[in-house]
Amino acid sequence: MPYASSSTAASTAPHRKNAALRSNSESPYQQRTTQKDNPTQQLIKQAVDYLLKQLEAGKSETLTAYLAAMARFHSYSFGNILAIARQRPTASRVAGFSTWKELGRFVKRGEKGIQILAPIVGHRRPKNDQEQQTEEKPRPILIGFRAVYVFDVVQTEGVDLPEFEHNVTGDVRDHRDRLIEFLARHNIALDYTENIAPALGVSYGGRIALLPGQSKAEEFVTLVHEVAHELLHKTDRRTKTTATVRETEAEAVAFIVGQGIGLEMGRASSDYIQMYAGNAALLAESLEVVQRTSAVILGAITVEAIPEPTPKAEEPIAEVA
């Protein structure tokens, strides 16, 4: 869909009667959240319910915090990103107690950790002698999850840390070139034409057209917006959403990726939440696809410094028959 300037997008009223989103059909997210024994889905549900309550109370900045967290922690799981944003919206760089210690920093006395979930990985024992002979080593399997705590950098003290490679303001640096390479790998052509004016960019399905003459930062954000359409809305999701939903999802991806490379993106529009009319399940589903798409793009154009924490190698590993 054509990507207009921010002033044009802001003037478009949210589609409050979205039939596709307000239908009685269950979404995959609704089906998953019925599994009460699934801790990751419970984590997501708690975070989305909190977001809805905050927005109903007029605190639209909570949505901006959630999207900003997706930019800062794109290598984390969707549930953990929401957990971090809910507990500490201002967090910018998080790690576990031991990781901070290895980096020469120490958690300040009295600081409260941010609770997230870490996977528990075990090894499957061979069922018989034949399996034991064919397998060089036991296969790792996911057993479940356990609560762990991470701390934001401002909760620590010690040696100064190197800045992120993508910690820039208003300068896309080499991220544009990496994004162009990403397009090539996905067989998406890019050209420039005045014919799409007044739109800044248009996604045609396998081809993106941009309006020439944009600033480097504006062009980058426009391109990310159209890449989001290519990744999100050229499949069956196009028929399950309205044009308004597709535009706001693409804009959310552009916001996250722009912030992720250090561009000044302003505040996210609260219109995004209004389309879902309080439906937490459908909101969570949309946020999840936005996060995944943003993570794919950011993963292709940036290098993350601190990965999501996992249990230490010296911790006991369970054996599963």
C-alpha positions, 0 to 999 in steps of 0.5 A, a space after each residue: 500500500 502507498 506510504 504517505 508522509 507522517 502528517 497525512 497518516 496522522 490525519 487518517 482516523 482509526 477504523 473503529 468498526 473493523 469487521 475482520 477484527 471484531 468478528 467472532 472467529 477465533 484467532 490463533 492467539 486466542 486458541 493458544 491462550 486457552 492453554 493455561 499451563 503455557 507460561 509464555 502465553 500467560 506472560 503475553 496475556 498479562 502484558 497485553 491486558 496491562 497495555 489495554 488498561 493503561 490506554 483506557 486510562 488515557 496513558 497512550 505512552 505505554 504503547 510507545 514504550 512497548 514498540 520502543 522495547 521491540 526496537 531495543 530488544 528485538 533478539 528477545 522473545 515476544 513474551 519477554 519483550 512485553 514483560 520488560 516493557 511492562 515492568 520497566 518501560 525505560 529499560 534500554 539495555 538488560 542482562 542477567 546478574 552474572 552477565 553484568 559481572 562479566 562485563 565489569 558492572 555490578 547490580 546496585 544494592 536494593 535494585 529490583 530485577 525484571 522477571 522474564 522467562 528462560 528456556 530449560 533445555 534437557 537431553 533426550 536419552 537414546 531409547 535403545 542401543 541402536 539409537 545410542 550407536 547412531 547418535 554422536 551425542 544426546 539431542 537437546 530438547 526444550 523441557 519448559 521455562 523458568 523465571 530469571 531476572 535481568 537488570 537494566 544498565 542504569 541499575 548497575 555501576 562499574 566500567 563504561 560499556 561500548 556503545 551499540 554499533 547502531 547507536 545513531 541519531 538521524 543518520 542511517 549510516 550503512 543500515 540502508 545498504 544492508 537493507 538493500 541487500 536484504 531486499 535482494 536476498 528476498 527477490 524484492 526489486 527497488 526503483 525510484 519514480 515520480 509517478 507515485 507522488 504524493 505517496 512516498 513509497 508503494 509496495 507492489 508485491 515483489 517490487 517497491 517504488 520510492 519517491 526520489 528526493 527524500 532525506 536519507 532518514 525519511 527514505 530509510 523509514 519509508 523503505 522499511 514501511 514498504 518492506 513490512 508490507 512485502 513481508 506481512 501483507 502479501 500472504 493470506 494475512 492481507 485478506 484477514 485485515 483491513 487497509 487501516 490495519 495493514 498501514 498501522 502494522 507497517 508504520 509500527 514496524 517502521 517505528 521499531 526499526 527506525 528506533 532500533 538504528 537510532 533515528 529520532 522517530 517521535 511518539 507512536 500513534 495511539 490510533 494503533 490500539 483503537 482499532 482493536 476495540 479492547 480485544 486483547 487477543 487480537 491486539 496481541 496477535 497483531 503486536 506479535 507479527 509486528 515484533 517478528 517482522 521488525 526482528 527479522 529486519 533488524 537482525 539483518 541490518 544490525 548486530 546485537 550486543 547482548 543476547 537473551 539470557 539462557 541457563 549457564 552451562 554449569 547449571 544442572 541439565 535434566 535428563 528426559 527418557 
